[in-house]
């Protein structure tokens, strides 16, 4: 499946596919939402959920690695460097 095909499904269908086949990578927080990053069939997917009620605000698939920039500062590479 391509990111374009994935994006053509409803939000509910996208969420169900991620629950079944997505690989959780990490979570970040914004002022109003938790954004969960998944790997899915060769691309990345973000799921934003409102912090106040947990409702899904958006699901966004992407292939450009620049989309990972908000997550990079959260990765602890100390164990790798200290070996």
N, C-alpha and C positions, 0 to 999 in steps of 0.2 A: 504494500500500500504506500502511496506517496502522501506527502503532507497535504497536497491539494485534494486528494481523495478523502483523507481524514477530515479535512475542514468542511467538506460537503455534507457530512452527517450532522444531525441535530446535536445540540450540547449534551442531551441525555445519552445518546448513542455513543458519542465520543467518550464521555465519562465511563460508561460501561466497558468500552474497549480498553481504556486505561486501567480500570480495576482488574480486568482479566489478563491483559498481556503487557501492560506498561511496567517499566522498571523504575521504581522510585529512586531518585538521585539525591535530592535535598529540598529543604524548605527555606524560604526567606520571608521576612515580613516587611510590609510597607505601612504607611500610616493607617490604612483602613482595611488591609487584606493580608492574608497569608497566601503566598504564591508557592505552589509545589511544582517541582521540576521532575519530569519523567523522561526516560528514553523510550522510544516506541518505534519499532520497525525502521530504524535507520534515520530517524529525526528526533527532535526534542519537542516536548509539549509542556506548556505551563498551564496550571489550573489555579485561578485566583478565587479564593473564598473569603467572603466578608468576615472580618473578625467579630463583628457584633452578632451575627446570626448563623454563620457557616454556609450561607447560600453561595452558590457558584456565581461569580460576577462575569468571568469569561474563561474560555479555553482557547489557547493559541498554540498552534504548531509552527515550528520553524526549523530550517536547516542551516542557516547562517550562524557560525560559531560566535559572532558578535552578540547574539542573543544570550550567551552565557555570561557576559560581562557582569551583570548584577550579582552573580553567584561566586565569582572568582575570589573576592575578598574574604569569603567565609571558609575557604578551603585551607585547612591547616597542613602545611607541607613540612613542618618541623621534624616529624619522624623520618621523612625521606632524606632531609638534609643532614641529620645527625648520624646517619648510618656510616 
